Amino acid sequence: MSATECLQGMTDILDETNVTVELESFEPDLLITHPSRTVDQFRQWLREKRESNLAEYEDTTVQFNPEHNWSHYKARQNFAKAKDVDRHFWNSYDEFTTVLITRTADDNTGPLLEQTQALTSKSYYQSRYRLLRDRGSSEDYAAVSVYAPKYPTHADRTVRTHIHTGLWLPGHVEPEAFDLLKDKHMATVEGATGCHITVRHHSSDSYPPAENGIDSTRGATTSLPYELAGENQPLMNTETDASDLYDERCLEWCATFSAGDDGSHDTPGMSYWRELGSFREYADRVENSMRRQVERDLRRSRLPHRTERCGTNQMDSLPPEAESSPLRISKPTRESLFRAVSQLAQIPTPDRRLETPIDGRLKTSKGIFRGS
């Protein structure tokens, strides 16, 4: 029974009790509050994106994976960029520092977007910039902030936002240098509940062993890319896009970010991945270097005398070479060869004595030594 039919039935009952009710005409959608309207619109937008990636051929239809901001592809791309930034610091510095800052504001019970914007306090970011500037790292650092859902115990709020920020800094930076950021977060962020900072130092002597897979060719990394992009991007756990999320609270969080302030999923909305400093430059630099290496290896693999595998620096094992057999020549040929070599070397032979230069000098004719 629709809402209109339900109200009409209530009107009929009230008529029997001599109570007058005027029933106006209105749309059923306006009768009931729709708590998941943003989620429903987000699902529809994701469905349309999937359908736009369908390609029909003569005898089959192929579904290509989407590459928008709320796709599994985008999350994997973010993860790869974070690892390339990490590789840049391993390749460029004998010593560097990684920092992981996790900030929460669970006591802020405002709407999700307002609670998220409260986490991005201007005074906090100004303090962080001054810290980097005073350390001389404001030009060379790389950083990225990852916004992620959090599920507090507040009955009236199903999901909140917390932020993980990773920094890569040249040289050795003491952990005490970041105490100011912790104090600033707790003092300026509305509803702040915690700020945890982890500082790690890395040097060329502590280079991590390369695991199997792509790290064996591109280079190993610290744990920071995994902590940022591997563990705190919900879309890493999907097959295609956000519609694969099994937790409705997480889907609600993604839908709210996608809708943003204007409520439209066709506009950028609020991003959950924000690159800072030289992050993009360093990631592109490593990616371009790796691409050139792959292209170089590919060209070499096409040469007939090369046995290198495309995309690797490893050589295929070659078959053992056959043992060479000694050459056999006739006795006259051997004696003629010996006479010619000995003449050039000026050594005694059975039919030639060593010529001695007169007055310690040798006269030459066309480059051949002879006696006077």
Protein Blocks (a to p, Z undefined) as FASTA:
>chain_A
ZZklmmmmmmmmmmmnopacddddddfklmpccfklmmmmmmmmmmmmmmmmpccdfkbc
cddddfbfkbfklmmmmmmmmmmmmmmmmmmpcbdcddddddddfklccdfklmmmmmmg
fklmmmmmmmmmmnopmmmpccdddddddddfbfklmbdcddddddddehjddfklmmmm
mmmmmmmmghiabdcdddddddfklcccddehjklmnopcdfklmmmmmmmgmklmpmkl
mmlpmblklmmmmmmmmnmmnopakbgbjafbdcehjllmmmmmmmmmmmmmmmmmmmmm
mpmkbcbdehiabdcddddddddddddddfklmmmmmmmmmmmnopacfkbccdddehhi
acdeehiacdZZ
